[in-house]
Amino acid sequence: MAKTGKGWVQPQQVQQEYRQGVEYKRGLGACGMYEQNRINERFYSGDQWYGANCGDSRPLVRHNVIKRIGDYKMAVVGAAPVSVRFSAEGVADTAAIRQQVEDYRLALRQGETAKEPTLVAAQQQAAAQALTDYFATTARRLKLDNLKQKVLRNAYIAGTGVLYTYWEKDIGTGQYADDAHTTPIRGDIVSEVLEIEQVYMGDVTLEDLQQQPYILIAQRRPVALLQRMAKQNGCREWQHIRGDEEDNTGHATLLTRFWKQDNGAGEYTVHAVQVCGDVTVRATWDMGLHLYPLATFSWEEKRHSAYGESEIPYLIPNQIAINRTVSAGVWAVMMMGMPIMLVNGDVVTQPITNDPGQVIPVYGSGEEVKDAVRYVDPPAFSAQLDNNVHNLIADTMSQAGVSSTLLGDVQPTNTSAIIAVREASLMPLQMMQNRFYGFLEDVARIWSEFWIAMYGCRGLKIEQEQGTWYMPFDSARYRDMLLDIRVDVGAGDAYSETRTVETLDNLYSHGVITAKQYLSRLPKGSVPRLDSLLQELT
């Protein structure tokens, strides 16, 4: 468990570091990180005429290429199904060891009294395999797919997405430490997505997060909650916690500082402290982790910078030009179809509605009648305007790495050719995908650190097709176990199902697989009542 230590870091130091981080972010770029990210958010969401002061007399058209580019790239990077596999590093993985592990797991799965493998290597491999299954269980509990989508969105808009994992001691597990069920086991990890505006790096020139001298997290919390937290942590000054200046919402900024320090046993572990203003909400404690509990994904990496970069600021000028040109074209067409009417008020005294078939009484001579009502001829409308708009949109999306073929704006008459074009066009996104898979590997490594440092003695819940069972796990036994983590990626593009069916068709037509093998491997939902059909073939 995490151990509480002496308060080595004072609130004044944390506040000073926070102010330095804020000043640095305010000085980034032309308008600072905070304002630039607000602008990026508005352009992505469609509020692209904000602050233009164009009035409401003309149509303000939006053709949102920024959102379309971002949504496509986020879908490509995060669409493929991902699984994580753990294995014990430096430990043999022979057939004999695998057999011991499989026998042990089979007995547990069947609810029998299982005898632990005798070989130490088999024990560690069994634990690593259990962590592999438990990662999937935890990912479902924490809704990792939703968290990944938020991280990707934040990265596209602000340049960097952050996933923060922490220990929540009050989470129930349904397990007990004794047979009488009187001592419930509580506590588990929680992950939440942070905005990069909330995270402050100690050295802004270091690209590797784990090499940072310290990391700050700023979170807005209700004052009543912070006072309760401080009181529970033994803070005598909990009543001195007040809301932020110029803030009447009853909220204050909680600063959490992480840094790596010798724990007295020759190991450098992550320590943390939480402060609010001049009050220490939670004194310094040793988290027992070797890694900072944050994983980041950068949309575009920036040399010698701890923060990533978004492509939206470089798309905004094109987006503005597209909106202005489209709006001008729509206004010109409206003027040609409904030109401005001029009425001589001395001759025409009744209200003009411009309704079709309206009878307008006119009094006066022929010349006066002729000039009583007339339309203003609009300026000539160039056909090149429409072509320019389409070319500008196409060029903007092409330069951003997105084409009509990639977006599916084609008829799939030749699937093989479309797949070939798509795969060639997706190559530039491969590096971004690799960074995202590296981010997921960091998440898995951080989760495993928490499991080994905080879980103690409990069962790991494993959910499989055969049922749900629990693997006995004593985290203290595996403190020195070195884990190798591998991210396995499945097919996730729009044509993967088509390719799957084509491959199965070829295998079945050549007699390589049976009808049952063919049907069982079809994409989910392809055949109604597939389970019944497979049972009939048995």
Secondary structure, DSSP 8 states (H G I E B T S, - for coil): --EE----S-HHHHHHHHHHHHHHHHTSTTTHHHHHHHHHHHHHHT-TTTT----SSS------HHHHHHHHHHHHHHHS-EEEEEEETTS---HHHHHHHHHHHHHHHTT------SSHHHHHHHHHHHHHHHHHHHHHHTTHHHHHHHHHHHHHHHSEEEEEEEEEEEEEEEEESSTTS-SEEEEEEEEEEE-GGGEEES-TT---GGG-S-EEEEEEEEHHHHHHHHHHTT-TTGGG----TT--SSEEEEEEEEEEEE-SSS-EEEEEEEEETTEEEEEEEE---SS-SEEEEESB--TT-SS-B-SHHHHHHHHHHHHHHHHHHHHHHHHHHS--EEE-TTT--S-----TT------S-HHHHHTTEEE-------THHHHHHHHHHHHHHHHTT--HHHHT-S--SSHHHHHHHHHHHHGGGHHHHHHHHHHHHHHHHHHHHHHHHH--EEEEEEEETTEEEEEEEEGGGGTT--EEEEEEE---STTHHHHHHHHHHHHHHTTSS-HHHHHHTS-TTSSTTHHHHHHHH-
